[in-house]
Amino acid sequence: MGAAIGATTASAADKITIIVGGIEKQIYLPVVLTQQLGYFKDEGLDVELLNTRAGVEAENELLAGAVQGVVGFYDHTIDLQSKGKYIESIVQFSQAPGEVELVSSKHPEVKSPADFKGKTLGVTGLGSSTDFLTQYLAVRANLKPGDYSLLPVGAGNTFIAAITQNQIQAGMTTEPTISRLLKTGEAEVLVDMRTPEKTTAALGGPYPAASFYVQSNWATSHKEELQKLADAMVKTMHYIATHSAEEIADKMPKDYYAGDKALYVKGLAGGKAMFTPDGRMPANGPETVLKVQATFNKTVKGKQIDLSKTYTTAFVDAANKKLSSN
């Protein structure tokens, strides 16, 4: 479990703890930016952000009741419903995964996912969204699960070490790790899912990814707190849509730059299109995610999934209405 990030204080407010599946990743930037801009505090909320290595670990903390919310990929809502557990996305941060399948420069023979055969592929964690997407790319290339190996290597320095030491020949990761490996020439882009257009080419449609989600029963009993959280986060989505990558980077904690602010800004500029402008679920997004999951996920395949229970637009609609009337 990582350290708490910038907890704020608010009088007469219960602390709300949100765990993030890799807090330094640019895909999850909106929740940290909300904290940095003081929007949680403006709503009278006392929010603590915790860090963990992968979305699947964050999801487990939520189900155990150790935290109230998670910032992770929307696809977990579908995966968990297939196992009889109900969580729902409250604010949708992105309309594309912001992920890239990188291939090690030591392995020029890997020219497409069809060449994954016999290779070890890096994911953040087993059961994580990078695991899901990697399996889907392999299935689309007509490979079977036994044709390749998956290795959990996290992100950032641990992912970079796995590539440079040849523990993995390819792997899925996000900014700023992508730009760091491209700059040194240690890896090249194999499949790019940093923009809605490239995501549609890779996955066949929009793929809502980074989101803020909670357990469905908690959502029912904490509507007031959820509305305040949505108000703060939606305000941030409007901020991202109307500010440059440089201006956004200036608000982020300095250690997130990994020692190279210019590279961080470049990565953010290249991937800013993945963020939703208003926190809303993109049209046809849930259907694409379900189609991807049903392709390889044994617990989802053949199950009746009620997509209307995997997300709600009520809180973001109210937040956007409030913003437009101000």
C-alpha positions in Angstrom: 0.0 0.0 0.0 1.4 3.4 -0.9 1.4 6.5 1.1 -1.5 8.9 1.4 -1.3 11.8 -1.1 -2.1 15.3 -0.1 -5.0 14.6 2.3 -7.1 17.7 3.0 -8.9 18.6 6.1 -12.6 19.7 6.3 -14.7 20.4 9.3 -17.6 18.1 10.1 -16.8 15.8 7.2 -16.0 12.1 7.3 -12.9 11.1 5.5 -13.4 9.5 2.1 -10.6 7.3 1.1 -10.0 6.7 -2.6 -7.4 4.2 -3.8 -5.8 4.6 -7.2 -4.3 1.8 -9.3 -1.0 3.6 -10.0 -1.4 7.2 -8.9 1.6 8.6 -10.9 0.1 7.3 -14.2 -1.2 10.0 -16.5 -4.4 8.0 -17.2 -5.4 8.6 -13.5 -4.3 12.3 -13.5 -7.8 13.7 -13.0 -8.2 12.6 -9.4 -4.8 13.9 -8.4 -5.5 17.2 -10.3 -8.8 17.5 -8.4 -6.9 17.3 -5.2 -4.2 19.7 -6.4 -6.7 22.3 -7.6 -8.4 22.2 -4.2 -11.8 21.2 -5.7 -12.4 18.5 -3.1 -11.8 21.0 -0.3 -14.1 23.5 -2.1 -16.9 20.9 -1.7 -16.2 20.5 2.0 -14.8 17.0 1.4 -11.9 15.4 3.3 -10.5 13.1 0.7 -7.4 10.9 1.1 -5.8 9.3 -2.0 -4.0 6.1 -1.6 -1.7 4.4 -4.1 -1.5 0.8 -5.2 0.4 -0.9 -8.0 -2.6 -2.2 -10.1 -6.3 -1.8 -10.5 -7.0 -5.3 -9.4 -5.4 -4.6 -6.0 -7.5 -1.4 -5.7 -10.6 -3.4 -6.5 -9.9 -5.9 -3.7 -9.5 -3.1 -1.2 -12.9 -1.7 -2.2 -14.6 -5.1 -1.9 -13.0 -5.6 1.5 -14.5 -2.2 2.6 -11.1 -0.8 3.3 -11.7 2.2 1.0 -14.9 4.0 -0.2 -13.9 4.5 -3.9 -11.4 3.4 -6.6 -9.9 5.2 -9.5 -9.4 2.4 -12.0 -10.6 1.0 -15.3 -14.4 0.7 -16.0 -13.9 -2.9 -17.2 -13.7 -4.1 -13.6 -17.4 -3.3 -13.2 -18.3 -5.9 -15.9 -15.8 -8.5 -14.7 -17.1 -8.2 -11.1 -20.8 -8.3 -12.1 -20.1 -11.7 -13.8 -18.9 -12.9 -10.4 -22.0 -11.6 -8.6 -20.4 -8.4 -7.2 -21.8 -4.9 -8.0 -19.8 -1.8 -8.4 -20.6 1.2 -10.6 -18.7 4.0 -12.4 -19.8 7.4 -11.1 -17.4 9.7 -13.2 -15.9 8.5 -16.5 -12.4 10.1 -16.9 -11.4 8.6 -20.2 -12.8 7.4 -23.5 -9.7 5.5 -24.5 -7.3 3.3 -22.4 -4.3 5.5 -22.7 -2.3 2.3 -22.9 0.4 1.2 -25.4 1.7 -2.2 -26.1 5.4 -1.7 -26.3 7.9 -4.1 -27.8 11.5 -4.3 -26.7 14.0 -3.1 -29.3 15.9 -6.4 -28.7 13.0 -8.2 -30.3 12.5 -6.8 -33.8 10.8 -10.1 -34.8 7.7 -9.0 -32.9 5.9 -7.0 -35.5 2.2 -7.5 -34.4 0.3 -9.3 -31.6 0.5 -12.5 -33.8 4.2 -12.6 -32.9 3.4 -12.9 -29.1 3.8 -16.7 -29.5 6.5 -18.0 -27.1 7.0 -14.5 -25.6 6.6 -13.2 -22.0 4.4 -10.1 -21.9 4.4 -7.5 -19.1 1.2 -6.4 -17.4 0.7 -4.3 -14.3 -1.0 -7.2 -12.4 -2.8 -10.4 -13.2 -6.5 -9.7 -13.4 -5.7 -6.0 -14.2 -7.0 -4.1 -17.2 -3.6 -4.4 -18.9 -4.0 -8.2 -18.5 -7.5 -8.0 -20.0 -6.4 -5.9 -23.0 -3.3 -8.0 -23.6 -5.4 -11.1 -23.7 -7.8 -9.5 -26.1 -5.1 -8.4 -28.5 -3.7 -12.0 -28.5 -7.2 -13.5 -29.1 -7.7 -11.1 -32.0 -4.4 -12.4 -33.5 -5.8 -16.0 -33.2 -3.5 -17.0 -30.3 -4.5 -19.2 -27.4 -3.8 -18.5 -23.7 -1.0 -21.1 -23.6 0.8 -19.5 -26.6 2.4 -16.8 -24.4 3.1 -15.9 -20.8 1.9 -12.9 -18.7 4.2 -11.4 -16.1 3.0 -8.8 -13.5 5.7 -6.0 -13.6 3.8 -2.9 -12.4 4.6 0.4 -14.2 7.4 3.0 -14.1 10.8 1.8 -13.0 9.8 -1.8 -12.5 8.3 -2.0 -16.0 11.4 -0.4 -17.5 13.7 -2.8 -15.7 11.7 -5.8 -17.0 12.1 -4.5 -20.6 15.8 -3.7 -20.3 16.7 -6.9 -18.5 14.7 -9.0 -21.1 12.3 -10.4 -18.4 9.6 -9.4 -20.9 9.8 -9.0 -24.6 6.7 -6.7 -24.8 4.3 -5.2 -22.4 1.4 -2.8 -21.8 1.9 0.4 -20.0 1.0 4.1 -19.8 2.5 7.6 -19.7 5.0 8.6 -18.5 6.6 5.1 -18.8 5.9 5.0 -22.5 7.8 8.3 -23.3 10.7 7.3 -21.0 11.3 4.0 -22.9 10.8 5.6 -26.4 13.3 8.3 -25.5 16.1 5.8 -24.6 15.2 3.6 -27.6 14.7 0.6 -25.4 11.2 0.0 -26.8 8.9 0.8 -29.7 5.1 1.2 -30.1 3.4 -2.0 -31.3 -0.3 -1.1 -30.5 -1.3 2.5 -29.6 -4.5 3.1 -27.5 -3.8 6.7 -26.4 -6.5 8.4 -28.5 -10.2 7.4 -29.3 -9.3 7.0 -33.0 -6.4 4.6 -32.4 -8.4 2.8 -29.7 -11.3 2.1 -32.2 -8.7 0.8 -34.7 -7.3 -1.6 -32.0 -10.4 -2.6 -30.2 -13.3 -2.0 -32.6 -15.0 0.9 -30.7 -14.6 3.5 -27.9 -13.2 1.9 -24.7 -14.1 3.9 -21.6 -11.2 3.2 -19.2 -10.1 5.4 -16.3 -13.1 6.0 -14.0 -14.1 6.7 -10.4 -16.2 3.8 -9.1 -17.7 2.6 -5.8 -19.7 -0.3 -4.5 -23.4 0.0 -5.7 -24.7 -0.3 -2.1 -22.4 2.5 -1.0 -23.7 4.6 -3.9 -27.3 4.1 -2.7 -26.6 5.2 0.8 -24.1 8.1 0.2 -25.7 10.1 -2.6 -24.9 13.5 -1.0 -21.1 12.7 -0.7 -21.1 11.2 -4.2 -22.7 14.3 -5.7 -20.0 16.5 -4.1 -17.3 14.1 -5.4 -18.8 14.2 -8.9 -19.0 18.0 -8.7 -15.3 18.3 -7.9 -14.2 15.7 -10.5 -16.4 17.0 -13.3 -15.0 20.5 -12.7 -11.5 19.0 -13.2 -12.6 17.4 -16.5 -13.7 20.8 -17.7 -10.3 22.2 -16.5 -8.4 19.5 -18.5 -10.5 20.2 -21.6 -9.7 24.0 -21.5 -6.1 24.0 -20.4 -2.8 23.0 -22.1 -0.7 20.0 -21.2 1.9 22.5 -19.8 -0.7 24.3 -17.6 -2.0 20.9 -16.3 1.5 19.6 -15.6 2.3 22.7 -13.6 -0.4 21.8 -11.2 0.8 18.2 -10.7 3.3 17.0 -8.0 6.8 17.5 -9.2 7.9 13.9 -8.5 5.3 12.7 -11.1 7.6 14.1 -13.8 10.2 11.3 -13.1 12.9 13.8 -13.5 11.9 15.1 -17.0 9.1 17.6 -17.0 9.4 18.3 -20.8 8.9 14.6 -21.5 5.9 14.4 -19.1 4.3 17.4 -20.9 5.0 15.8 -24.3 3.3 12.5 -23.2 0.3 14.4 -21.7 -0.1 16.5 -24.9 -0.1 13.3 -27.0 -2.7 11.6 -24.8 -4.9 14.4 -23.7 -7.6 13.4 -26.2 -8.3 10.3 -24.1 -10.0 12.3 -21.4 -13.7 12.9 -21.5 -14.5 16.7 -21.6 -17.3 16.4 -19.0 -17.0 13.1 -17.1 -19.8 11.4 -19.1 -19.8 7.8 -20.3 -19.1 7.8 -24.1 -21.9 6.5 -26.3 -21.5 2.7 -27.1 -18.5 2.6 -24.8 -19.9 0.0 -22.3 -21.0 -2.2 -25.2 -17.4 -2.3 -26.6 -15.9 -3.1 -23.2 -18.4 -6.0 -22.8 -17.6 -7.3 -26.3 -13.9 -7.3 -25.5 -14.4 -9.0 -22.1 -16.7 -11.6 -23.5 -14.0 -12.6 -26.1 -11.5 -14.0 -23.6 -12.9 -13.7 -20.0 -14.4 -17.1 -19.1 -16.6 -15.6 -16.3 -18.1 -13.0 -18.6 -18.5 -15.2 -21.7 -22.1 -16.3 -22.0 -23.3 -14.4 -19.0 -26.1 -11.9 -19.0 -24.5 -8.6 -18.0 -26.8 -5.7 -17.1 -24.7 -2.7 -18.4 -27.1 -0.2 -16.8 -25.9 -1.4 -13.4 -22.2 -0.9 -14.3 -22.4 3.0 -14.4 -24.6 5.9 -13.6 -24.8 9.3 -15.4 -27.0 10.9 -12.6 -24.2 12.5 -10.7 -22.2 13.8 -13.7 -25.4 15.1 -15.3 -26.2 17.1 -12.2 -22.6 18.3 -11.9 -22.6 19.5 -15.6 -25.9 21.3 -15.1 -24.6 23.1 -12.1 -21.4 24.1 -13.9 -23.3 25.4 -17.0 -25.6 27.5 -14.8 -22.7 29.2 -13.0 
